[in-house]
Amino acid sequence: MTKHATKHNGPLAALLATCICGPAQAQPLTIPRIFAAPDLSGPNLRATQLSPDGRWLTYLQGRDTNKDQLDLWGFELKTGRRQRLIDSSALTPRGATISAQEAARRERQRTASLSGILEYALSPDSRQVLVPLAGDLYLYDLTAPAERALRRLTDTPDYETDAQFSPRGRYVSFIRTQNLLVIDLRTGHEFAITRDCRGEISCGVAEFIAQEEMGRNTGYWWAPDEKHIAYTRVDDAPVDVIERFEILADRVKVVAQRYPAAGRPNARVQLLVASLGAASPPVEMSIGAASDQYLARVNWFPGSRALAVQRQNREQTRLELLKVDAASGVASILLTENSDTWVELHNELTFVSQPAGFIWASDRSGYRHLYLYDLQGRLRRPITRGEWLVTGDGSERALRGVDQARNRVYFMANKGSPLERHLYSAPLRGSSAPAAIEKGIRRITTAPGWHNVRLAADQRQFVDSWSNATTPPQTVLLSIDGRVLADIVANKLDAAHPYAPYLDNQVAAETGTLTASDGQTLYWQLLKPAHMQPGVRYPVIVDLYGGPTNQRVRNSWMGGSRSNEGLFRQFLAQHGYGVFTLDNRGSGARGVRFETALHRRMGQVEVEDQVTGVEFLRQQPFVDPQRVGVFGWSYGGYLALRCLMLAPDFFQAGVAGAPVTDWSLYDSHYTERFMGTPANNARGYAGSSNLAQSPYLRGRLLLMHGMADDNVLFTHTTALMKMLQDRSQPFELMTYPGAKHGLLRGAETGPHAYQAIFDFFERSLATRNPDSR
C-alpha cells in the first residue's frame, strides 16, 4: 500500500482566536449536553419549502425545550414576519402512540427519534398546508386568521400516512389500513381508490426494500389532470417470514417479519392506474414480471396519458425508462442504462417543453451528469460534463429547477471540491462541444461549505441552507444571481449562541489526502487531542462508516445533518483522543471507479484504505501506534469488525454498533447490488463474512445492538456472539431493549450509548492524558 500525506489545514484557528468575547466562560462539552436543548448548532430548519406564490418559507423546527419535537413555522418573505403556524403539542393527545406501520415507516425515513410534525405539504395554490399529526390529517389555511386557520380532515382510530395534495389541489390522498383513499376538499367527501387490500396485500404503499434501499417512500402517483392515479399493489406472500424477538424492558414480542434476504424471493409488485369517479376497474400496466425486477420510479408524462416508469432488473445491471400508455397499459422502452457492476438509481427525471423532451441523469461517463433527450428517447445533448458529479445530499434530487425562458438548468454538484456542495447552472439548449458545455457552467453559491438549496417557482430567488467547518447552519434568501435578499436564520456564533460556552474548547479539524494502492485519492479529517504536550503520544480513534453512497469527510458544521456525530468527535478530542475519519474506496460521491471498487468483495478494499490511514497516523509524532481504536455503526460496525479481524496489527480495540456479520442475512436490493447473490458469488460472500473471519479477531471488542432492530437484525450480533463464545474469545456487549437501528440518534438511548463507547475506549486504550477525565 502507498501512502502520501499531502496537505492539512485548521480553518477554525482564526475564529477561535477572535470569535467569542464577553462573559461566556469556556465549559467542557458533555455527552448529556449534546442531546439536550437548545440545539448546540443553533436554530436548525428542517424540511424548508418555498410556497409556489413566493410569499412564504415554511419549515419545521425543534423547540427550545425539546430540540427533537418539531413544530411547523412560517416566514413571510415580504415582511420578514416569523410565526409558529402549528404547535404540535396542542394537537397531540397525551400518551398517544403510533401504529406499527407508521413506526416502521419512520425507521425507514430515519425520523424515528423525532416527534411532533415530521412532514407536511404545501397546496399548489399556496393557500394551505397539509399536516399529518398523531395519526390524523390537518389543513392550515395561510390566508385565514390564526384562530380559524386550522381544519381537521380526519378523525379516526386508524393512522393516515403518506398524505399528498393532488396536482391542482382539489383532493388530498392518503393511506389508511393498507388502502389508498381520497378526500374531495370541495365537498369533504371521502372515497376509496382501493378497498380489498389487507393481510399480505397492500395498495399504494412502498414495500420494505423500496423504502429502505431504493429511496422510494410512496406507492402512488397523481396524474397532472387529477383524473387518474397510479398505484402499486404489493403482495408480500412470496417473501420469507423471519420470526424475530423484539426484547423490550418488560416483555418480549414475537414479530413475524417479511424480510427479503439476499438471494431469496422479493415481494410481487404490480402497477395499476385507476380513474377517479369511473366504475371501470383499474388497468394494470404491462411492465414485466412482478417478481424478478424492481419498480424503481414512477412519473407522469405531461398531459396525463402516459407514465414514465423506471424498471430495474434484479441483478441491477440494467435500468430501463419505459413509456406506458395509461389507458391500455402497453409499454415501450425509451432508453436503457447498462453497467458491468451496477446502475445506481436517481430522481433526476424532469420534463421540459422548450424543446419538448426530458432531462435525465447518467453515470455512463464515470461521473453522474445531466443529459437532454427528446420525448422518443433520443439524446439531444449533454448538459454537464467533467470529472465531478451532479449530486445532492442523500436521496434528494440534485436538479433543483429549470428556467426554460432564460435557458438555464439549476443543479447541485461537487465541481469545485468533493468536500463541498454548491448550486450551479448550465444552459438547457446549446452546443454539444465539450468546451462549450464546460464554459456554460456557472457556480451561484459562493460561501465555502455544504449548501442545500430550494428554488422559488419562478426560478428568480432561492433559499440557501448552508454551513461549513467554522459556520453553524445558516438560512439565507438570495436572488438567482447570488445577491442576499434576507437573512432568515443568521445563527451567529456570538455570546448568546447555545454553543458559545463550548467554543473556546473547540478543536479545529484538519483535512488532507492520501493515495490508495490503485492511485485514487482518499480524503481524511483529523481532530488532534486537545491540550497536547510535547513528547507525549496519544491514542487515536478511527471513526468510520465507509459504505456505499455515504460521505463522512465534508466541509460542514459538525458533519452536517447528523451533528451529534461531529459533537461526539469533539468530545473525544477534548478528552485526549485523536479522532480520524477517512472516506475509503467504495464510499459515495466520487464517481464510478471509486465507488465500485468493492464490487463483489465487500470489506476488503475498505479495510485496506483504513490501514493506509493508520499508516499515515503512525507517522505523526503525537500518535501512539499501540493505542488505535476503531468505531462504526451499521456498515461502519461491519467495517470495525473487519479491521479487528483483518488488520489486528493496526487496530487494538473496536466498537461495532449494529454490525452486519454475514451479507446473506441482509436484504436483497442493497446486498445484491454490490455482491450479487449467494448462489452466483459464493466465494465473495464467504470472504466478506465476519462470521467466517471471526477466528481471526484480535484486540478488544464491544458489540452494541438494538434488540428490536428490523434493519440489521439482532440475529447478526447473536450469531457472532455464539461463535466467539464457542471459541472462548472474550468480548463486551451492550444491548438496548426495544431499540431500533437508529438508537444513536435518539435522546432516550443516544446518551447512554455514546457514554458506553467512551468508557470502553477509556478501558481499552488506557488514555494517560492528565486532562482526560
NORZIDA-V762000 format. One record per backbone hydrogen bond with DSSP energy under -1.0 kcal/mol. NH is the residue of the N-H (numbers start at 1). CO is the residue of the C=O. If there is no record, write none. Layout:
nh->NH co->CO
nh->NH co->CO
//
This chain:
nh->6 co->513
nh->13 co->10
nh->16 co->12
nh->17 co->13
nh->18 co->14
nh->19 co->15
nh->27 co->501
nh->34 co->30
nh->35 co->31
nh->42 co->39
nh->46 co->60
nh->49 co->58
nh->51 co->56
nh->54 co->51
nh->57 co->75
nh->58 co->49
nh->59 co->73
nh->60 co->46
nh->61 co->71
nh->63 co->66
nh->69 co->66
nh->70 co->115
nh->71 co->61
nh->72 co->86
nh->73 co->59
nh->74 co->83
nh->75 co->57
nh->76 co->81
nh->77 co->55
nh->80 co->76
nh->83 co->74
nh->85 co->72
nh->86 co->72
nh->96 co->93
nh->103 co->99
nh->104 co->100
nh->105 co->101
nh->106 co->102
nh->107 co->103
nh->108 co->104
nh->109 co->105
nh->111 co->106
nh->114 co->111
nh->115 co->68
nh->117 co->70
nh->121 co->130
nh->123 co->128
nh->126 co->123
nh->129 co->140
nh->130 co->121
nh->131 co->138
nh->133 co->136
nh->136 co->133
nh->138 co->131
nh->139 co->151
nh->140 co->129
nh->141 co->149
nh->142 co->127
nh->144 co->141
nh->148 co->145
nh->151 co->139
nh->153 co->137
nh->154 co->137
nh->160 co->135
nh->161 co->175
nh->164 co->173
nh->166 co->171
nh->169 co->166
nh->172 co->183
nh->173 co->164
nh->174 co->181
nh->175 co->161
nh->176 co->179
nh->179 co->176
nh->181 co->174
nh->182 co->191
nh->183 co->172
nh->184 co->189
nh->185 co->170
nh->188 co->184
nh->191 co->182
nh->193 co->180
nh->194 co->180
nh->201 co->198
nh->202 co->234
nh->203 co->178
nh->204 co->232
nh->211 co->207
nh->212 co->208
nh->213 co->209
nh->214 co->209
nh->216 co->210
nh->219 co->204
nh->221 co->230
nh->223 co->228
nh->226 co->223
nh->229 co->274
nh->230 co->221
nh->231 co->272
nh->232 co->219
nh->233 co->270
nh->234 co->202
nh->235 co->268
nh->236 co->200
nh->239 co->236
nh->242 co->257
nh->244 co->255
nh->246 co->253
nh->247 co->707
nh->248 co->251
nh->253 co->246
nh->255 co->244
nh->257 co->242
nh->257 co->255
nh->259 co->240
nh->261 co->259
nh->262 co->666
nh->264 co->261
nh->268 co->235
nh->269 co->290
nh->270 co->233
nh->272 co->231
nh->273 co->283
nh->274 co->229
nh->276 co->227
nh->278 co->275
nh->283 co->273
nh->285 co->271
nh->286 co->329
nh->287 co->285
nh->294 co->312
nh->296 co->294
nh->296 co->310
nh->297 co->310
nh->299 co->308
nh->301 co->306
nh->304 co->301
nh->307 co->324
nh->308 co->299
nh->309 co->322
nh->310 co->297
nh->311 co->320
nh->312 co->294
nh->313 co->318
nh->314 co->292
nh->316 co->313
nh->319 co->337
nh->320 co->311
nh->321 co->335
nh->322 co->309
nh->323 co->332
nh->324 co->307
nh->325 co->330
nh->326 co->305
nh->329 co->325
nh->332 co->323
nh->334 co->321
nh->335 co->321
nh->337 co->319
nh->339 co->317
nh->343 co->316
nh->350 co->359
nh->352 co->357
nh->357 co->352
nh->358 co->373
nh->359 co->350
nh->360 co->371
nh->362 co->369
nh->366 co->363
nh->369 co->362
nh->371 co->360
nh->372 co->381
nh->373 co->358
nh->374 co->378
nh->377 co->374
nh->380 co->372
nh->381 co->372
nh->383 co->370
nh->384 co->370
nh->388 co->386
nh->390 co->368
nh->391 co->412
nh->396 co->393
nh->400 co->410
nh->401 co->410
nh->403 co->408
nh->408 co->403
nh->409 co->426
nh->410 co->401
nh->411 co->424
nh->412 co->398
nh->413 co->422
nh->414 co->389
nh->420 co->417
nh->421 co->449
nh->422 co->413
nh->424 co->411
nh->425 co->442
nh->426 co->409
nh->437 co->433
nh->438 co->434
nh->439 co->435
nh->440 co->436
nh->442 co->425
nh->444 co->423
nh->445 co->423
nh->450 co->467
nh->451 co->421
nh->452 co->465
nh->454 co->463
nh->456 co->461
nh->459 co->456
nh->462 co->478
nh->463 co->454
nh->464 co->476
nh->465 co->452
nh->466 co->474
nh->467 co->450
nh->468 co->471
nh->471 co->468
nh->474 co->466
nh->475 co->489
nh->476 co->464
nh->477 co->486
nh->478 co->462
nh->479 co->483
nh->480 co->460
nh->482 co->479
nh->485 co->477
nh->486 co->477
nh->488 co->475
nh->489 co->475
nh->494 co->492
nh->497 co->494
nh->500 co->497
nh->502 co->499
nh->506 co->503
nh->510 co->526
nh->512 co->524
nh->514 co->522
nh->516 co->520
nh->519 co->516
nh->522 co->514
nh->524 co->512
nh->525 co->581
nh->526 co->510
nh->527 co->579
nh->530 co->573
nh->536 co->533
nh->538 co->622
nh->540 co->627
nh->541 co->578
nh->542 co->629
nh->543 co->580
nh->544 co->631
nh->550 co->547
nh->555 co->419
nh->556 co->554
nh->560 co->557
nh->563 co->561
nh->565 co->562
nh->566 co->558
nh->567 co->563
nh->568 co->564
nh->569 co->565
nh->570 co->566
nh->571 co->567
nh->572 co->568
nh->573 co->569
nh->574 co->570
nh->576 co->573
nh->577 co->572
nh->578 co->539
nh->579 co->527
nh->580 co->541
nh->581 co->525
nh->583 co->523
nh->586 co->594
nh->587 co->584
nh->588 co->550
nh->592 co->366
nh->595 co->591
nh->596 co->592
nh->599 co->596
nh->600 co->674
nh->601 co->598
nh->608 co->604
nh->609 co->605
nh->610 co->606
nh->611 co->607
nh->612 co->608
nh->613 co->609
nh->614 co->610
nh->615 co->611
nh->616 co->612
nh->617 co->613
nh->618 co->614
nh->619 co->616
nh->620 co->617
nh->623 co->620
nh->624 co->538
nh->627 co->624
nh->629 co->540
nh->630 co->653
nh->631 co->542
nh->632 co->655
nh->634 co->657
nh->636 co->633
nh->638 co->634
nh->639 co->635
nh->640 co->636
nh->641 co->637
nh->642 co->638
nh->643 co->639
nh->644 co->640
nh->645 co->641
nh->646 co->642
nh->647 co->643
nh->650 co->647
nh->651 co->647
nh->652 co->628
nh->653 co->628
nh->654 co->700
nh->655 co->630
nh->656 co->702
nh->657 co->632
nh->658 co->704
nh->665 co->662
nh->666 co->663
nh->668 co->260
nh->671 co->667
nh->672 co->668
nh->673 co->669
nh->675 co->671
nh->676 co->672
nh->681 co->677
nh->685 co->681
nh->686 co->682
nh->687 co->683
nh->688 co->684
nh->690 co->661
nh->691 co->661
nh->693 co->689
nh->696 co->693
nh->697 co->694
nh->698 co->644
nh->700 co->652
nh->702 co->654
nh->703 co->732
nh->704 co->656
nh->705 co->734
nh->707 co->736
nh->708 co->739
nh->709 co->706
nh->713 co->711
nh->716 co->713
nh->718 co->714
nh->719 co->715
nh->720 co->716
nh->721 co->717
nh->722 co->718
nh->723 co->719
nh->724 co->720
nh->725 co->721
nh->726 co->722
nh->727 co->723
nh->728 co->725
nh->729 co->724
nh->732 co->701
nh->734 co->703
nh->736 co->705
nh->738 co->247
nh->739 co->736
nh->745 co->742
nh->750 co->746
nh->753 co->749
nh->754 co->750
nh->755 co->751
nh->756 co->752
nh->757 co->753
nh->758 co->754
nh->759 co->755
nh->760 co->756
nh->761 co->757
nh->762 co->758
nh->763 co->759
nh->764 co->760
nh->765 co->761
nh->772 co->769
//
